């Protein structure tokens, strides 16, 4: 997608004919026009790589991870994005500015206190209003073809991307019923207690009801407000949370080892 194929201003965004994939965007995607990307963290596991930049700005394939996410969202027909910034916020703002050069309309909100992924979602409420929106962690790379699938909420309250893994204890363990609906979600369980092979892949589509759930959050044993606790409460409260399997390309760019592997695969042509 070229910089000129989509024109964007702070007040409006217009798709110009000729954008690759624009004609093939499913009709239901028109109801999910906004995305929120969490990019406030330093990512201490990246060590010296994030001394001067936030974690989502480390480079894969010669581009910042955050740029790859933005390009994928744009290809999926999502035109308006709110980036939640914090650590080294000026790096993100200076790079993306208003989004026009990336064919998007980009706005920003700042997470002042780094207290988890839960309450920070409330910063998106003025941006999203009553509309559904996609939310991604700023270090998650995925084949953009999965964004439209997640946006197909139909009668679900939200959707969650999941991936099969033998290491669910490193993140969120997801428990599903035979209709592929979430029944429980636990953050970093002990390996002996996980009891599932489904891993939280870090991408969601929410309706505006999520703001009520995050507003009621209490701090977890880790001392943070956890978005996964809000999702768990939604499911246990009887709301339908639809899971979508990520069977193709996906990466959590969580540490230097993963970063090196991704760039090595690029060099070898894998």
C-alpha positions in Angstrom: 0.0 0.0 0.0 1.5 3.4 -1.0 1.3 6.5 1.2 -1.0 8.1 -1.3 -3.6 5.4 -1.6 -5.4 6.4 1.5 -5.9 10.0 2.5 -6.5 10.9 6.1 -7.1 14.0 8.2 -7.8 14.5 11.9 -11.5 14.9 11.1 -12.2 12.4 8.4 -10.7 9.5 6.6 -11.5 8.5 3.0 -10.5 5.3 1.2 -9.4 6.1 -2.3 -10.2 3.6 -5.1 -7.2 1.3 -5.9 -6.3 0.4 -2.3 -5.2 -3.3 -2.4 -7.9 -5.5 -0.8 -10.4 -2.6 -0.3 -13.0 -4.2 -2.5 -12.7 -7.5 -0.8 -13.1 -6.3 2.8 -16.1 -8.2 4.2 -19.3 -6.1 4.8 -19.1 -6.7 8.6 -15.7 -5.0 8.7 -17.5 -1.7 8.1 -18.8 -2.0 11.6 -15.3 -2.2 13.1 -13.5 0.9 11.8 -11.3 1.6 14.8 -8.4 -0.1 16.5 -6.4 0.5 19.7 -2.8 -0.5 20.0 -1.1 -0.7 23.4 2.4 0.7 23.0 3.2 2.3 26.4 5.7 -0.2 27.8 9.5 -0.3 27.7 9.8 -4.1 27.6 12.5 -4.7 30.2 13.2 -8.2 28.7 14.5 -6.4 25.6 17.3 -5.0 27.8 19.5 -2.5 26.1 17.5 -2.6 22.9 14.8 -0.4 24.5 17.0 2.1 26.3 16.0 4.8 23.9 12.8 3.4 22.3 9.6 1.7 23.5 9.4 -2.0 22.9 6.9 -1.7 19.9 9.5 0.3 18.0 12.1 -2.5 17.8 12.6 -3.5 14.2 11.6 -6.7 12.4 12.1 -6.9 8.6 13.7 -3.5 8.7 10.5 -1.9 10.1 9.3 -1.1 13.7 6.9 -3.8 14.9 4.3 -1.1 15.4 4.5 -0.1 11.8 4.0 -3.7 10.6 0.9 -3.8 12.9 -0.4 -0.5 11.4 0.1 -1.7 7.8 -1.8 -4.9 8.6 -4.7 -3.0 10.1 -4.8 -0.7 7.1 -4.9 -3.6 4.7 -7.9 -4.9 6.7 -9.9 -1.7 6.2 -9.4 -0.3 9.7 -8.8 3.4 9.1 -8.6 5.0 12.6 -6.2 4.0 15.2 -5.5 5.1 18.8 -2.0 4.4 20.0 -1.6 4.2 23.8 1.9 5.7 24.5 3.9 6.0 27.7 7.6 5.2 27.9 9.6 7.2 25.3 6.3 8.4 23.9 7.9 11.0 21.7 9.6 8.3 19.6 6.2 6.9 18.6 4.6 10.3 18.0 7.5 11.6 15.9 7.5 8.5 13.8 3.8 8.2 13.0 2.6 11.7 13.6 -1.0 12.0 12.5 -0.8 8.9 10.4 -1.3 10.5 7.0 2.0 9.3 5.6 0.9 5.7 6.6 -2.5 6.1 5.0 -4.3 6.2 8.4 -5.7 8.6 11.0 -3.7 8.1 14.2 -4.4 9.6 17.6 -2.7 9.2 20.9 -3.5 8.8 24.6 -0.9 8.5 27.3 -0.7 5.9 30.1 0.8 7.9 32.9 1.0 5.1 35.5 2.3 1.8 34.2 -0.2 -0.3 36.2 -1.1 -3.1 33.8 -3.2 -3.6 30.6 -6.6 -3.3 32.3 -7.4 0.2 33.3 -5.5 1.5 30.3 -8.3 0.4 28.1 -10.5 3.1 29.6 -8.3 5.6 27.8 -9.8 4.4 24.6 -13.4 5.2 25.6 -13.5 8.8 24.2 -12.0 7.5 21.0 -14.3 4.5 20.5 -17.5 5.8 22.0 -20.2 3.1 21.6 -18.6 1.5 18.6 -16.8 -1.9 18.6 -13.0 -1.8 18.2 -10.0 -4.1 17.7 -7.3 -4.0 20.4 -3.8 -5.4 19.9 -0.8 -5.5 22.1 2.0 -3.5 20.4 4.4 -6.4 20.2 2.1 -8.9 18.5 2.7 -9.7 14.8 0.1 -11.7 12.9 -1.0 -12.4 9.3 -3.4 -9.5 8.6 -5.9 -11.9 7.2 -7.0 -12.8 10.8 -8.1 -9.2 11.6 -11.4 -9.5 9.6 -12.1 -12.9 11.2 -11.8 -11.4 14.6 -14.1 -8.5 13.6 -16.9 -10.9 12.7 -18.5 -10.6 16.1 -22.1 -11.6 15.0 -23.9 -12.1 18.3 -20.7 -12.4 20.5 -19.9 -9.8 23.1 -16.2 -10.0 22.0 -13.7 -12.1 20.2 -10.2 -13.3 21.3 -7.4 -14.6 19.2 -5.9 -17.9 20.5 -3.1 -20.1 19.4 -2.1 -23.7 20.2 1.0 -23.8 22.4 2.9 -26.2 24.7 4.0 -23.2 26.7 0.7 -21.6 27.9 2.2 -20.9 31.3 4.3 -18.1 29.8 1.2 -16.0 29.2 -2.6 -16.4 29.2 -4.1 -19.9 29.3 -7.4 -20.0 27.5 -10.1 -22.5 28.2 -12.7 -23.2 25.5 -15.9 -25.2 25.2 -17.0 -27.3 22.2 -18.4 -24.2 20.5 -14.9 -22.6 20.7 -16.2 -20.1 23.2 -14.1 -18.9 26.1 -15.1 -20.4 29.5 -12.1 -19.2 31.5 -8.8 -17.3 31.2 -5.9 -17.5 33.6 -2.7 -15.5 33.5 0.5 -17.5 33.7 -0.6 -20.6 35.5 1.9 -23.1 36.7 2.8 -25.6 33.9 1.4 -28.5 36.0 -1.9 -26.6 36.5 -2.5 -25.2 33.0 -4.7 -28.0 31.6 -5.2 -26.5 28.2 -3.2 -26.1 25.0 -4.8 -22.8 24.0 -2.7 -19.6 24.5 -4.0 -16.0 24.5 -2.6 -14.5 21.2 -3.0 -10.9 22.4 -5.6 -9.5 19.9 -9.2 -8.8 20.7 -12.4 -7.2 19.3 -14.5 -5.6 22.0 -17.9 -4.0 22.1 -18.3 -0.9 24.3 -19.4 -3.1 27.2 -15.7 -3.8 28.0 -15.4 -0.3 29.5 -17.8 -1.2 32.3 -15.8 -4.3 33.1 -12.4 -2.6 33.2 -13.9 0.1 35.4 -14.6 -2.5 38.0 -11.2 -4.1 38.0 -9.2 -4.6 41.2 -5.5 -5.1 41.3 -4.3 -8.7 40.7 -1.8 -10.5 42.9 0.9 -9.0 40.6 -0.2 -5.5 41.7 -1.6 -4.6 38.3 -5.0 -4.1 36.6 -5.2 -7.0 34.2 -7.3 -6.9 31.0 -7.6 -10.6 31.2 -9.4 -10.3 34.5 -12.1 -8.2 32.8 -12.4 -10.7 29.9 -12.7 -13.5 32.4 -15.4 -11.6 34.3 -17.3 -11.1 31.1 -17.2 -14.8 30.3 -18.1 -16.0 33.8 -21.0 -13.4 33.8 -22.6 -15.2 30.9 -21.5 -13.1 27.9 -20.4 -15.0 24.8 -16.7 -14.6 24.1 -15.8 -16.2 20.8 -12.3 -17.5 20.2 -10.6 -17.4 16.8 -7.7 -19.7 16.1 -4.5 -18.2 14.7 -3.1 -21.1 12.7 -0.8 -19.1 10.5 2.0 -16.6 11.0 2.0 -15.1 14.6 4.8 -13.8 16.9 5.0 -12.3 20.3 8.1 -10.1 20.0 8.8 -10.4 23.7 12.6 -10.7 24.0 15.8 -10.4 22.1 15.9 -14.1 21.3 12.5 -13.9 19.5 13.5 -10.8 17.7 16.8 -12.4 16.5 14.9 -15.5 15.3 12.4 -13.4 13.3 15.1 -11.4 11.6 17.2 -14.5 11.0 14.2 -16.2 9.3 13.9 -13.1 7.1 17.5 -13.3 6.1 17.3 -17.0 5.3 14.1 -16.5 3.3 11.8 -18.6 5.6 
